[in-house]
Amino acid sequence: MSKSNKYQNYTKEELVAEIERLKKRKKYGLVWEEKPEEVVEMCKEKLPVVKEIKSKKIIKIKIS
């Protein structure tokens, strides 16, 4: 039986139960947590502003 036909004869209740079962399985790979990052929350309250300081600029030196 191919994967596309596996759920063809399921009732709506069986499909809902199968979805709930699959949601509870252990996940592997990249899994994003559904919580905001601390830096995002901090930026909501106090947005950092970058100012240019000419005396601290990076000077690129060409070496021959």
ChimeraX commands (.cxc) that place a marker at each C-alpha (Angstrom):
marker #1 position 0.00,0.00,0.00 radius 0.5
marker #1 position 1.46,3.34,-1.01 radius 0.5
marker #1 position 1.57,6.22,1.45 radius 0.5
marker #1 position -0.95,8.22,-0.55 radius 0.5
marker #1 position -3.59,5.47,-0.12 radius 0.5
marker #1 position -2.80,4.67,3.52 radius 0.5
marker #1 position -5.42,7.01,4.98 radius 0.5
marker #1 position -8.01,6.73,2.21 radius 0.5
marker #1 position -10.41,4.46,4.14 radius 0.5
marker #1 position -10.04,6.22,7.51 radius 0.5
marker #1 position -13.03,7.92,9.08 radius 0.5
marker #1 position -12.80,11.57,10.12 radius 0.5
marker #1 position -12.39,10.52,13.76 radius 0.5
marker #1 position -9.59,8.09,12.86 radius 0.5
marker #1 position -7.81,10.78,10.88 radius 0.5
marker #1 position -8.04,13.24,13.78 radius 0.5
marker #1 position -6.71,10.57,16.16 radius 0.5
marker #1 position -3.84,9.78,13.77 radius 0.5
marker #1 position -2.92,13.48,13.50 radius 0.5
marker #1 position -2.89,13.79,17.30 radius 0.5
marker #1 position -0.70,10.66,17.56 radius 0.5
marker #1 position 1.74,12.01,14.97 radius 0.5
marker #1 position 1.95,15.38,16.77 radius 0.5
marker #1 position 3.15,13.61,19.94 radius 0.5
marker #1 position 5.97,11.70,18.22 radius 0.5
marker #1 position 9.56,12.66,18.93 radius 0.5
marker #1 position 10.82,15.14,16.35 radius 0.5
marker #1 position 14.26,14.96,14.80 radius 0.5
marker #1 position 16.13,17.59,12.83 radius 0.5
marker #1 position 15.53,21.31,13.07 radius 0.5
marker #1 position 12.67,22.03,15.43 radius 0.5
marker #1 position 11.82,25.63,16.21 radius 0.5
marker #1 position 10.54,26.29,19.67 radius 0.5
marker #1 position 7.41,28.35,19.90 radius 0.5
marker #1 position 8.76,30.84,22.39 radius 0.5
marker #1 position 10.12,34.30,21.59 radius 0.5
marker #1 position 13.84,34.90,21.91 radius 0.5
marker #1 position 15.02,37.10,24.75 radius 0.5
marker #1 position 16.63,39.62,22.39 radius 0.5
marker #1 position 13.32,40.08,20.53 radius 0.5
marker #1 position 11.50,40.81,23.77 radius 0.5
marker #1 position 14.22,43.26,24.88 radius 0.5
marker #1 position 13.99,45.13,21.55 radius 0.5
marker #1 position 10.25,45.62,22.07 radius 0.5
marker #1 position 10.98,47.67,25.19 radius 0.5
marker #1 position 14.26,49.34,24.33 radius 0.5
marker #1 position 15.43,49.54,20.73 radius 0.5
marker #1 position 19.23,49.85,20.40 radius 0.5
marker #1 position 20.46,52.80,18.34 radius 0.5
marker #1 position 23.88,52.61,16.70 radius 0.5
marker #1 position 25.82,55.86,16.42 radius 0.5
marker #1 position 28.89,56.43,14.32 radius 0.5
marker #1 position 32.03,57.46,16.23 radius 0.5
marker #1 position 34.52,58.75,13.65 radius 0.5
marker #1 position 37.52,58.35,15.97 radius 0.5
marker #1 position 36.83,54.61,16.30 radius 0.5
marker #1 position 36.43,53.77,12.63 radius 0.5
marker #1 position 38.19,50.76,11.16 radius 0.5
marker #1 position 40.99,51.69,8.81 radius 0.5
marker #1 position 41.77,49.22,6.06 radius 0.5
marker #1 position 45.51,49.01,5.42 radius 0.5
marker #1 position 46.65,47.62,2.10 radius 0.5
marker #1 position 49.74,45.44,2.46 radius 0.5
marker #1 position 51.90,45.09,-0.64 radius 0.5
marker link #1:1,2 radius 0.2
marker link #1:2,3 radius 0.2
marker link #1:3,4 radius 0.2
marker link #1:4,5 radius 0.2
marker link #1:5,6 radius 0.2
marker link #1:6,7 radius 0.2
marker link #1:7,8 radius 0.2
marker link #1:8,9 radius 0.2
marker link #1:9,10 radius 0.2
marker link #1:10,11 radius 0.2
marker link #1:11,12 radius 0.2
marker link #1:12,13 radius 0.2
marker link #1:13,14 radius 0.2
marker link #1:14,15 radius 0.2
marker link #1:15,16 radius 0.2
marker link #1:16,17 radius 0.2
marker link #1:17,18 radius 0.2
marker link #1:18,19 radius 0.2
marker link #1:19,20 radius 0.2
marker link #1:20,21 radius 0.2
marker link #1:21,22 radius 0.2
marker link #1:22,23 radius 0.2
marker link #1:23,24 radius 0.2
marker link #1:24,25 radius 0.2
marker link #1:25,26 radius 0.2
marker link #1:26,27 radius 0.2
marker link #1:27,28 radius 0.2
marker link #1:28,29 radius 0.2
marker link #1:29,30 radius 0.2
marker link #1:30,31 radius 0.2
marker link #1:31,32 radius 0.2
marker link #1:32,33 radius 0.2
marker link #1:33,34 radius 0.2
marker link #1:34,35 radius 0.2
marker link #1:35,36 radius 0.2
marker link #1:36,37 radius 0.2
marker link #1:37,38 radius 0.2
marker link #1:38,39 radius 0.2
marker link #1:39,40 radius 0.2
marker link #1:40,41 radius 0.2
marker link #1:41,42 radius 0.2
marker link #1:42,43 radius 0.2
marker link #1:43,44 radius 0.2
marker link #1:44,45 radius 0.2
marker link #1:45,46 radius 0.2
marker link #1:46,47 radius 0.2
marker link #1:47,48 radius 0.2
marker link #1:48,49 radius 0.2
marker link #1:49,50 radius 0.2
marker link #1:50,51 radius 0.2
marker link #1:51,52 radius 0.2
marker link #1:52,53 radius 0.2
marker link #1:53,54 radius 0.2
marker link #1:54,55 radius 0.2
marker link #1:55,56 radius 0.2
marker link #1:56,57 radius 0.2
marker link #1:57,58 radius 0.2
marker link #1:58,59 radius 0.2
marker link #1:59,60 radius 0.2
marker link #1:60,61 radius 0.2
marker link #1:61,62 radius 0.2
marker link #1:62,63 radius 0.2
marker link #1:63,64 radius 0.2
view
